[in-house]
Amino acid sequence: MKKILFLLLLIFLSESYGFTQGSEDREAKLLEIKKLEREILKKKAQAKLSQRIRVYSGYDSNVELTSERKNNTFEGFLYSLDFKKPVGEQLYFKADYDLDFKDYNKITDASTLLNHLKLTLANKFYFCELGLGYDLNWLYYPKNDYDFLLHKGFLYLTKEFPKKTYHRLEVYYALKDYQDRKALGDSLISSQNKTRLDRRQGARYTLTWIVKPSLALRFGFSFYTNNSNARYLDYYDYKIFGPSAYLYLKLFKNITSYWGVSYFQRDYQERTVTSANFKQKDNLYIGKTGLVYKLDRNNSLFLDYTYRENSSNDSLQEYSESLVSWGWQYRFK
């Protein structure tokens, strides 16, 4: 683009101040400008594809998230693919796919295989970016019947204001289909003749501030409601909301760190605590931190730690968990 502007300036000066070198020179310059324009448009129209694999291990202090606190080690493998293709002057299509297998060594019921596909179509306007898409999560448990499909349709708007400060507002509607689990009937020990199906509606706002190349901050707030077809006390009907904050900091040339905290309050619509008749309320606290050490352009090592604690007015629903994982990542270039 700079070359095009420079050539246009030369033509303007030559016409304005009498330094014309003839019609043949002007035509040659115009042809060169058109050639550069074609190259730029061709480059913009090229699809971008990135892939990475991650091999990891870890330790979970409370695999089932209960007061019994059963701990176990695990290994896993992750494959990710990101594809982006312009389909117009400002319109683009994006597809993201993840395949994540996590295997617990002793508590094999918790082992999972996740297939995740996200499709997005977005248009960049002068003042913002507007997009919509479909998000599919299929979580498969080889050793039990907790499998589910989560279908989500979403609409979002992003805006940069002021410079290097990005706002994003997203609204969505989702269906969570528990393929092998029956919906609760009129008690905790009875079932309906249909599988459990949850409907969710929610919104999420995030603000990302790129303070400098080595420092970024992100703040967010989420809200959604969950409505299930379980009959007993509308057992899985609730609303959940809360803020989050993250900090990304480049400590050294090849070492990047991050810290994050979040809080979510879950208010059940009709569900009561185990030994009383007042409604259940939970407060979930999450803290995260991690390091990424970049070995070279393609290879990196990582270490992640997550702490979760659920505080509830029903003592049977309280738990805490520490999860640490480490591994190697390879990014294809």
Secondary structure, DSSP 8 states (H G I E B T S, - for coil): -HHHHHHHHHHHHHHHTT----HHHHHHHHHHHHHHHHHHHHHHHS-EEEEEEEEEEEEES-TT-STT---EEEEEEEEEEEEEEE-SSSEEEEEEEEEEEEEESS-GGG-EEEEEEEEEEEEE-SS-EEEEEEEEEEEE-TTSS--EEEEEEEEEEEEE-STTEEEEEEEEEEEEEEEEEEEE-SSTT-EEEEEEEEEEEEEEEEEEEEEETTEEEEEEEEEEEEEES--GGGTT-EEEEEEEEEEEEE-SSSEEEEEEEEEEEEEEEEEE-TTSSSEEEEEEEEEEEEEEEE-SSSEEEEEEEEEEEEEESSGGG-EEEEEEEEEEEEEE-
